[in-house]
Amino acid sequence: MKQHRSSTVRTLLSLLTAFVMMLGTTSAIFAQATPEATPGASGDVGPALGDAVVIVDANGDPMLQIAVTDMVDPDKAISGGDRGFHYVSLQVVVQNTSAADVDFNAYSITVVDAEGFIYNPTYANRESDDYTARPDFSETTVPAGGSISGWLFYQVINDATPAWIVYSASFTTQQFAVLANLQGVAIGSGDPVTFYDADAAEAGTVTVNNIISDFQKVDSSVTVDRGSTIVAIDVTVENTSDVDMASSPTFYLVDDFGFQYYQTYSFRSDAETSQYPDFPSDPIAAGASATGVVLFQIAKGAEISYITFQPDYQQLYIIAQPGEGSVVSGDTLTPVAVSTDDSGDTDTTDDTTDDSGSTGTETGDCVGVNDWVGQVNDAVAGFSDNAAFNADSIADVDPKDLRDAADQLRDTADSVGDLDVPDVAADTNSAMVDFLNGYADILDDAADRLDKGDDPTDIENDMTSDPAFTNLFTAVSTAIVSLGDTCPDSGVDSLLDV
């Protein structure tokens, strides 16, 4: 029997403990075509291992170069991996080409396998001599004109083949870049891209049929902000499986600066949608397909580098590359020395710090934030005790357990809402309360649907792609990262370890 590729519900119901996997530490984180339908992909293979990929600042000026200089697959020097998984390790070098220090979140570097499943950096237990030879990537600031480097480790399912290494700072700078195309296969123009279900069985294909720039000139009912333009992506999603597919995938557009755009929505007239129908939101029946346009509002003058597709947040597919893709500098980046001790302990926190990560030097508005962090961590402790938070699939969850988990989340939200919160942490506290209550709502809805006899797979798909819940998750994640940047001595990153 094929091992379950990715446990959707386990990950969803463990989002509070998955923060660190998705975000890392809180220290973190244009020519236009004519308005005609044109093919979608140039077919460029893109960067290879060792290539230095350029990341620009908001003005388009080069800021960082990132190179994956080495990859070990499988990495047999690491012990303690989960059953059915093996470790893959990457050596990464980041160079700052600007005149100012730059925060960098190494957890934004992910591995994507050939079936589109995303793997985030994780802890790796190694012998002390291996720590010395291959220090962890632990730095979070790249000094002006300097470089940082280290090793990142990933648990990859045993039958998976790494296909892409990508940089995706979705919660901070909203930037995306391919760091290495491990398959060495180009994205063909208009070719269907296969995507998979949680067991790595083919679920369907997605095809970019056309890209229509300046779409507001084609459809006069579309409004656009000053300085922006609308791009329409005409796509077809075919359901090649034998079960109905929830039609709620997410498409993203990446411009030539590497900035990622979310889908925009517009109230279009019936006359205009008859020529270019919106991509439907209805489920796609087994064996059927759906075609329509997805709209993006991008900066006027921007070019499109990539179009990506995510049937849920655990998967990523690059489905078109209309532009040049990631920019490769041609430079060779060299790893820099990283200080380690003989014990193999790469923790750079001073021994006088407490368990929450505070250095004990809170100043100004940040005074009291560390105490608040400890109270939040106490409030959210114990979620793993509920059976719903340990399920392998929604089909294995009793609706009562889901409702109990929802009640626990609401009780926790009330506790967090009653805390004495420093003013600087007020927005983060509110975002946490909203997230917990939204989390409870989505679990109650899943319980109701199970009671009504809805297909558990449909429920899973809807849970993982619910836009309202995604917004709540994004809001609390962004708030935590922002507070950590504001109060670096308050141990805010321990909120990602609950």
Secondary structure, DSSP 8 states (H G I E B T S, - for coil): ----S--HHHHHTTHHHHHHHHH--TT-------SS-B----------TT-EEEEE-TTS-EEEEEEEEEEESS-TT-B---TTEEEEEEEEEEEE-SSS-EE--GGGEEEEETT-BEE-----B--HHHHHHS-B----EE-TT-EEEEEEEEEEETT--EEEEEEEETTTT-EEEEEEESS-----TT--EEEE-TTS-EEEEEEEEEEESSHHHH-TT----TTEEEEEEEEEEEE-SSS-B----EEEEEETT-BEEE-B-----HHHHHHS-B---S-B-TT-EEEEEEEEEEETT--EEEEEEESSTTB-EEEE--S--S-B-------------TT-----S-TT--TT---S---GGGTTHHHHHHHHHHHTTTGGGSGGGG-SSGGG--HHHHHHHHHHHHHHHHHHHTS---GGGHHHHHHHHHHHHHHHHHHHHHHHHHHHT--HHHHHHHHHT-HHHHHHHHHHHHHHHHHHHH-TTTTGGGGGG-
